[in-house]
Amino acid sequence: MDYVQARTYLKEIEDSQGSDYSLAEVAELSARMGRPDRKTEMIHIAGTNGKGSVGNFICQALARSGYRVGRFSSPAVFGWRECIQRIGWQEGNLSVHAESVLPGHHALGEMGRVVIADITEEEVAEAVTVLRRHCDSMVRAGYRHPTAFEIQTVMAFQKFADWDVDVAVVECGLGGRLDATNIIERPRLCVLTSIGLDHQQILGNTVEEIAGEKYGIIKEGTTVVSAMSHACADILKNVCRERSAGLHFVAEDALHMGECTVEGTSFSYRGKKYRVGQLGTFQVENAALAVEALERLRADGFDRIGEEQIARGLGSGRWPGRLEVVSGNPFVMVDGAHNPSAVERLVESLETYFPGERFDFILGVFRDKDYGREMEMLLPVMHRAYAVAAPGRRGLSGEALEECIARLAKGRGQEVEAFSCESMEQACGRALEGLADGRKLIVCGSLSIVGDAYHYLRQI
């Protein structure tokens, strides 16, 4: 197959099968590929929010320390191939193809840069050609056809082996215990970000039930690093005790916030000072979790990791589409907040950076999310809303989202202008045209609409 045929095949599988939460087929597919998941050191990350940012900080520091790094993350924001990446350090002020280096991955004073390369179209085509033959053979043998995400997971693990990376940073797609990535048998490190309510129809109706699913990535004898998690700490301690896993929490009393502005945030952790370039007051907690993880890796043999590499990794790394300012005048910010806990952190950041202000929003959500709660949380900082349909079958229509916002605003006795738009292009055009002097525009609701808006907004 060529790349177009490979992507068409995966899209057809995604549309016809959706998701499956078991490990039988993905483990069999990996076995038929020679178990590439056993050939690479893995850092496995699970949690509700913050996986991408924490993974990015870890990758940045590892690459700056001279390690060849693979990364598997989802969902994609700007292109499907970004889910599977190889990341490394390039010495000197060398010419690098612009598309392979993300903005913000080069710090002043550094004689080199972090290079991030997506899996190529040719690599995808070659891998899917082989994987499809194995999938067809599995069906003939009586197995269920692997899902698109299961195929993508095995593809990622195979490429990490082909690229001979020193370590791979792998994020769970959904949950943990039955996530396709959980065929990883001996992770070098398990990292657990914050836990909140999301995907309740699959993972459970309470934070504790969801935590139990996320903690399913913990294996016997693994080292575990966790964010501060008061509600679920006892559950996590019990799981680690049962599996003889070493548990290390971010030390809450050793984390101190410093200056917090749209230019960046300073903080200290365990007596060492850092600065985070990634916006968001919550990024301090993500950064502290990354520091804790990197310190555990250094103690476990990754001895090239240094203090300077950690500090520069936190300071210069950017995770596009997450509380990112894409224009200063007019002011436009995009954020992938897509569940109540993420929206809560977004509102907290906006109120910190711009106290007393209200904003215009472009919003698109999935119908299986608690979007009503999300809109309630945004209303105190909302002046005007442009509602669009998030892409795909799960996307809520713009009209339904407009009605939801208007109803909630009326119930609060709050005046909010809400409009539905037929497309992201129309929403961006109307929002920018209607943006009063000094008012700021925020795009959020799902990572998918952030990706749709990003390229259009970058042109202003």
C-alpha positions in Angstrom: 0.0 0.0 0.0 1.0 3.6 -0.4 0.3 6.2 2.4 -3.1 7.2 1.1 -4.2 3.6 0.9 -2.8 2.8 4.4 -4.7 5.8 5.9 -7.9 4.8 4.1 -7.6 1.3 5.4 -7.1 2.5 9.0 -10.0 5.0 8.7 -12.3 2.2 7.4 -11.3 0.0 10.4 -11.9 2.9 12.8 -15.3 3.7 11.3 -16.5 0.1 11.2 -15.1 -1.2 14.5 -14.6 1.8 16.8 -12.9 0.8 20.0 -12.4 -2.4 21.9 -11.2 -2.6 25.5 -9.3 -5.8 25.8 -5.7 -6.9 25.3 -6.2 -10.2 23.5 -6.0 -9.0 19.9 -3.4 -6.4 20.3 -1.2 -8.9 22.2 -1.6 -11.4 19.4 -0.9 -8.8 16.7 2.3 -7.8 18.6 3.3 -11.5 18.9 3.0 -12.0 15.2 5.3 -9.0 14.7 7.9 -10.5 17.0 6.8 -8.6 20.2 8.4 -5.2 19.4 7.1 -4.0 22.8 9.7 -6.1 24.5 12.6 -4.6 22.5 12.6 -1.1 23.9 12.8 0.6 27.3 9.4 2.1 28.0 8.1 5.0 30.2 4.3 4.4 30.5 2.1 7.4 31.3 -1.6 7.2 32.3 -4.0 9.8 33.8 -6.9 12.0 32.9 -5.2 15.3 32.1 -1.6 16.3 31.6 -0.2 13.2 29.9 0.9 15.2 26.9 2.6 18.0 28.8 4.4 15.7 31.2 5.5 13.4 28.4 6.8 16.4 26.5 8.8 17.7 29.4 10.3 14.2 29.9 11.1 13.8 26.2 12.8 17.3 26.1 15.1 16.6 29.0 16.0 13.1 27.7 16.8 14.4 24.2 18.9 17.2 25.7 20.8 14.6 27.7 21.8 12.8 24.5 19.2 10.0 24.5 17.4 8.8 21.4 13.7 9.0 22.3 10.5 7.5 20.8 7.1 9.0 21.6 3.6 7.6 21.2 0.8 10.0 22.1 -2.8 10.6 21.1 -5.0 12.2 19.9 -3.2 14.1 17.1 -3.8 17.8 16.8 -2.2 18.8 13.5 -1.7 15.6 11.6 -2.1 11.8 12.2 1.6 11.1 11.9 2.5 13.2 14.9 1.2 10.4 17.2 4.5 8.4 16.5 7.7 10.5 16.7 11.4 10.1 17.2 13.1 12.8 19.2 16.8 13.6 19.5 19.4 16.3 20.0 21.2 17.9 17.1 24.5 19.6 17.9 25.4 23.1 16.6 23.4 25.7 14.7 22.6 23.2 11.9 20.0 23.6 9.2 17.0 21.4 10.0 13.9 21.0 7.9 11.3 23.4 9.3 8.6 20.8 9.6 10.7 18.5 11.8 11.3 21.1 14.6 8.4 22.4 16.6 8.4 26.0 17.8 10.0 26.6 21.2 12.3 23.6 21.1 15.4 25.6 21.0 16.6 27.7 24.0 18.8 30.8 23.7 22.4 30.0 24.4 22.1 26.3 23.5 24.5 25.0 20.8 22.0 22.7 19.3 18.3 21.9 19.2 15.8 19.2 19.9 14.7 17.6 16.6 11.2 16.0 16.5 10.5 13.9 13.5 7.1 12.4 12.8 6.9 8.9 11.4 7.1 9.3 7.6 4.4 8.5 5.1 6.7 5.8 3.6 7.2 4.2 7.0 3.4 4.2 7.7 2.7 2.6 4.3 5.3 -0.1 4.8 4.2 -0.9 8.4 0.5 -1.0 7.6 1.1 -3.3 4.6 2.7 -5.8 6.9 0.3 -5.3 9.8 -2.7 -5.7 7.5 -1.5 -9.2 6.4 -1.3 -10.2 10.0 -4.7 -8.8 10.8 -6.3 -10.7 7.9 -4.5 -13.9 9.1 -5.9 -13.3 12.6 -9.4 -13.0 11.4 -9.0 -16.3 9.4 -7.8 -17.9 12.7 -10.9 -16.7 14.5 -9.7 -13.6 16.2 -11.5 -10.3 16.1 -10.0 -7.8 13.7 -7.7 -5.5 15.6 -8.9 -1.9 16.0 -7.2 1.0 14.3 -5.7 2.1 17.6 -4.4 -1.4 18.3 -2.7 -1.4 14.9 -1.3 2.0 15.5 0.1 1.0 18.9 1.9 -2.0 17.5 3.2 0.1 14.6 4.6 2.6 17.1 6.4 -0.1 19.1 7.8 -1.6 15.9 9.1 1.8 14.8 10.8 2.3 18.1 12.6 -1.0 17.7 13.5 -0.1 14.1 14.8 3.3 15.1 16.8 1.7 17.9 15.7 4.4 20.4 17.1 4.3 23.9 13.8 4.8 25.5 10.1 5.4 24.5 7.6 7.6 26.2 4.2 6.0 25.7 0.8 7.6 26.7 -2.3 5.5 27.3 -5.0 6.3 24.8 -7.9 5.7 27.2 -7.8 4.3 30.7 -4.9 2.0 31.4 -5.7 -1.5 32.5 -7.3 -2.4 29.1 -5.7 0.2 26.9 -3.8 -1.3 24.0 -0.5 0.2 25.2 -0.8 -2.0 28.3 0.8 -4.9 26.5 4.0 -3.3 27.9 5.2 -6.0 30.3 8.1 -4.4 32.1 8.0 -0.6 31.9 11.1 1.2 33.1 8.9 3.7 34.8 5.1 4.3 35.3 4.0 7.9 35.5 0.5 8.8 36.7 -0.9 12.3 36.1 -4.0 13.8 37.7 -7.2 11.8 37.8 -10.6 13.3 37.1 -14.0 12.4 35.6 -13.8 11.5 31.9 -15.1 8.6 29.8 -17.3 7.5 32.7 -19.3 5.3 30.3 -16.2 3.1 30.0 -14.0 3.7 33.0 -16.5 4.1 35.8 -18.7 6.7 37.4 -16.4 7.9 40.2 -12.8 9.2 40.4 -11.9 6.2 42.5 -13.2 3.7 39.9 -11.4 5.6 37.1 -8.2 5.7 39.2 -8.4 1.9 39.5 -8.5 1.6 35.7 -5.6 4.1 35.2 -3.5 2.3 37.9 -3.8 -0.9 35.8 -0.6 0.0 34.0 1.4 -0.7 37.2 3.4 -4.0 36.9 5.1 -6.2 39.4 8.3 -4.4 40.7 7.8 -1.3 38.7 8.9 2.2 39.8 5.8 4.5 40.0 5.8 8.3 40.1 2.5 10.0 40.7 1.1 13.5 40.8 -0.4 14.7 44.0 -3.7 12.8 44.3 -5.3 13.1 47.6 -8.6 11.4 46.7 -6.9 8.3 45.2 -3.7 8.1 47.3 -4.9 5.2 49.4 -6.0 3.2 46.3 -2.6 3.8 44.6 -0.7 2.8 47.7 -2.6 -0.4 47.9 -2.0 -1.3 44.3 1.7 -0.6 44.6 1.9 -2.6 47.8 0.1 -5.6 46.1 2.5 -5.4 43.1 5.7 -4.7 45.1 6.0 -1.4 43.1 8.1 1.5 44.4 5.8 4.6 44.8 7.0 8.2 44.7 4.6 11.1 44.9 5.3 14.7 43.9 6.2 16.3 47.3 3.5 18.9 47.7 5.3 20.7 50.5 8.4 21.0 48.4 6.6 22.7 45.5 6.4 26.5 45.6 4.8 28.7 42.9 6.7 31.9 41.8 5.8 34.5 39.2 2.9 33.5 36.9 2.4 35.5 33.7 1.7 34.9 30.0 5.4 35.0 29.5 6.0 31.9 31.7 5.8 30.6 35.2 8.6 30.2 37.7 8.6 27.7 40.6 10.9 25.8 42.9 10.8 22.1 43.6 12.9 20.4 46.3 14.9 23.6 46.6 15.8 24.0 42.9 14.4 26.8 40.8 12.8 26.3 37.4 10.9 28.2 34.8 8.1 26.7 32.6 7.5 28.2 29.2 4.3 26.3 28.7 1.4 28.4 29.8 -1.1 27.3 32.4 -0.9 27.6 36.2 -1.5 23.8 36.3 1.7 23.3 34.3 3.8 23.7 37.5 2.3 20.5 38.8 3.0 18.7 35.5 6.5 20.1 35.5 7.1 18.9 39.1 5.9 15.4 38.1 8.3 15.4 35.1 11.2 16.5 37.4 10.3 13.7 39.9 10.2 11.1 37.0 13.5 12.3 35.5 15.2 12.1 38.9 13.9 8.5 39.3 15.2 7.7 35.8 18.6 9.2 36.7 18.8 7.1 39.8 17.9 4.0 37.8 20.7 4.3 35.2 19.9 7.2 33.0 23.0 9.0 34.4 23.4 11.4 31.5 20.4 13.4 32.7 21.7 16.6 34.3 20.2 19.5 36.2 20.7 21.8 33.2 19.0 19.5 30.8 16.0 19.2 33.1 15.8 22.9 33.5 16.1 23.7 29.8 13.6 20.9 29.0 11.0 22.5 31.2 11.8 26.1 30.1 11.9 25.7 26.3 9.5 22.8 25.6 6.2 23.6 24.1 3.2 21.3 23.6 1.3 23.0 20.7 -2.4 23.4 21.1 -2.3 23.5 24.9 -3.0 27.0 26.3 -1.0 28.4 23.3 -1.1 32.0 22.2 -1.3 32.0 18.4 -1.7 35.8 18.0 -0.9 38.7 20.2 -2.9 41.4 18.3 -5.7 40.5 18.3 -5.1 38.1 21.2 -6.0 34.6 20.3 -5.4 31.5 22.5 -6.1 27.9 21.8 -6.4 25.1 24.4 -7.3 21.4 24.2 -9.4 21.4 27.4 -12.0 18.7 26.7 -13.4 17.6 30.1 -14.5 19.4 33.3 -11.2 19.1 35.2 -9.3 20.5 32.2 -11.8 23.3 31.7 -11.5 24.1 35.4 -7.7 24.6 35.0 -8.3 26.7 31.9 -10.6 29.0 33.8 -8.2 29.2 36.7 -5.3 30.2 34.3 -7.4 32.8 32.5 -8.5 34.4 35.9 -4.8 34.4 37.0 -3.4 36.0 33.8 -6.3 38.3 33.1 -8.2 39.0 36.3 -11.7 40.4 35.9 -11.8 39.9 32.1 -14.4 38.1 30.0 -13.6 36.5 26.7 -15.1 35.5 23.4 -15.0 31.7 22.8 -15.0 29.4 19.8 -16.3 26.1 21.2 -16.8 22.6 19.9 -17.4 19.5 22.0 -18.2 15.8 21.8 -21.7 14.7 22.8 -20.4 11.9 25.1 -18.6 14.5 27.3 -20.1 16.4 30.2 -20.3 19.5 28.1 -23.1 21.0 30.1 -20.8 21.1 33.2 -18.0 22.5 31.0 -20.2 25.4 29.7 -21.3 26.1 33.3 -17.7 26.5 34.3 -16.9 28.8 31.3 -19.9 31.1 31.8 -18.3 33.3 34.5 -15.6 34.3 32.0 -17.6 34.2 28.9 -18.8 37.3 26.9 -19.7 35.7 23.5 -19.7 32.1 22.1 -19.4 30.8 18.6 -20.4 27.1 18.6 -19.2 24.6 16.0 -19.6 20.9 15.6 -16.6 18.9 16.7 -15.6 16.5 13.8 -16.7 12.9 13.6 -19.7 11.0 14.7 -19.2 12.0 18.4 -19.3 15.7 17.6 -22.2 17.7 19.1 -23.9 20.0 16.6 -23.2 23.7 16.8 -26.9 24.3 17.1 -27.2 22.0 20.2 -24.2 23.6 21.8 -25.6 27.1 21.2 -28.9 26.1 22.8 -27.1 24.7 25.8 -25.0 27.8 26.4 -28.1 30.1 25.9 -30.2 28.0 28.4 -27.5 27.9 31.0 -26.8 31.6 30.7 -30.5 32.4 31.1 -30.6 30.3 34.2 -27.8 32.3 35.7 -29.4 35.6 34.7 -26.3 36.3 32.6 -26.2 37.9 29.1 -24.1 35.9 26.7 -24.4 36.1 23.0 -24.2 32.6 21.5 -24.1 31.8 17.8 -23.8 28.5 15.9 -21.5 28.3 12.9 -21.4 25.9 10.0 -17.7 25.5 9.9 -14.5 26.4 11.8 -13.6 28.9 9.0 -16.9 30.7 9.5 -16.5 30.7 13.3 -13.0 32.1 13.1 -14.1 34.8 10.5 -17.1 35.9 12.6 -15.2 35.8 15.9 -12.3 37.9 14.6 -14.7 40.3 12.9 -16.7 40.7 16.1 -13.8 41.0 18.5 -13.9 44.3 20.2 -10.7 46.3 20.9 -8.8 44.6 23.8 -11.1 41.6 24.1 -9.5 38.2 23.8 -10.5 35.1 21.9 -10.2 31.6 23.3 -10.7 28.4 21.2 -11.4 25.2 23.3 -13.6 22.2 23.8 -11.7 19.4 22.1 -8.3 18.9 20.7 -9.9 18.2 17.3 -11.3 21.7 16.9 -8.0 23.2 18.1 -6.3 21.5 15.2 -9.0 22.7 12.8 -8.6 26.3 14.1 -4.9 26.4 14.4 -3.8 26.7 10.8 -6.5 29.4 10.1 -5.6 31.4 13.1 -1.9 31.2 12.6 -2.4 33.3 9.4 -3.8 36.4 11.2 
